[in-house]
């Protein structure tokens, strides 16, 4: 968690929000006393990037073949 004085936070708000969007938390202080906290809003999810898992998933050639463990049940 980042702690920052109010007067500095006012000047760096866009940077602080960017840090929060990356998963951080910001504690804003006035006279070294915590007065506010900037945290990410729950429920916001990044948009999926279609094709981002391309080449990461492989399926076995015999994927849909019957399993040997079930041979006795198929007779």
C-alpha positions as CSV (number, residue, x, y, z in Angstrom):
1,X,0.0,0.0,0.0
2,X,1.3,3.4,-1.0
3,X,0.9,6.3,1.5
4,X,0.9,9.8,0.1
5,X,0.2,13.3,1.4
6,X,-3.0,15.0,0.2
7,X,-1.2,17.9,-1.5
8,X,1.0,15.6,-3.5
9,X,-1.9,13.2,-4.3
10,X,-3.8,16.1,-5.8
11,X,-0.9,16.7,-8.3
12,X,-0.4,13.0,-9.1
13,X,-4.0,11.7,-9.2
14,X,-3.7,10.3,-12.7
15,X,-0.6,8.3,-11.8
16,X,-2.2,7.1,-8.5
17,X,-5.3,5.9,-10.4
18,X,-3.1,4.0,-12.8
19,X,-1.3,2.3,-9.9
20,X,-4.7,1.3,-8.4
21,X,-5.8,-0.1,-11.8
22,X,-2.7,-2.3,-11.7
23,X,-3.8,-3.7,-8.3
24,X,-2.4,-1.3,-5.8
25,X,-3.9,0.6,-3.0
26,X,-3.2,4.3,-2.1
27,X,-3.7,5.8,1.3
28,X,-4.0,9.6,1.4
29,X,-2.9,11.4,4.5
30,X,-3.4,14.9,5.8
31,X,-0.9,16.0,8.5
32,X,0.3,12.3,8.6
33,X,-3.3,11.1,9.5
34,X,-5.0,8.8,7.1
35,X,-8.1,10.5,5.5
36,X,-8.9,8.5,2.4
37,X,-8.0,5.4,0.5
38,X,-8.1,4.7,-3.3
39,X,-8.8,1.1,-4.0
40,X,-9.9,-0.7,-7.2
41,X,-13.6,-1.0,-7.8
42,X,-14.7,-4.7,-7.6
43,X,-16.5,-6.1,-10.6
44,X,-14.5,-4.3,-13.2
45,X,-12.7,-6.9,-15.4
46,X,-10.4,-6.3,-18.3
47,X,-11.9,-7.0,-21.7
48,X,-10.8,-10.4,-23.0
49,X,-8.2,-10.4,-25.7
50,X,-9.4,-13.0,-28.2
51,X,-6.6,-15.2,-29.4
52,X,-4.3,-14.5,-26.5
53,X,-4.1,-18.2,-25.6
54,X,-3.3,-19.3,-29.2
55,X,-0.7,-22.1,-29.2
56,X,-0.9,-22.6,-25.4
57,X,-3.5,-25.4,-25.5
58,X,-3.0,-28.8,-27.0
59,X,-5.4,-31.7,-27.3
60,X,-4.2,-35.3,-27.5
61,X,-4.9,-37.1,-30.8
62,X,-6.9,-39.8,-28.9
63,X,-8.9,-37.4,-26.8
64,X,-12.2,-38.9,-27.7
65,X,-11.1,-42.6,-27.6
66,X,-12.7,-44.8,-25.0
67,X,-10.6,-45.1,-21.8
68,X,-9.2,-48.5,-21.0
69,X,-10.5,-48.2,-17.4
70,X,-14.0,-48.6,-18.7
71,X,-13.5,-51.6,-20.9
72,X,-15.3,-53.9,-18.5
73,X,-18.4,-51.7,-18.5
74,X,-18.7,-51.7,-22.3
75,X,-19.1,-55.5,-22.7
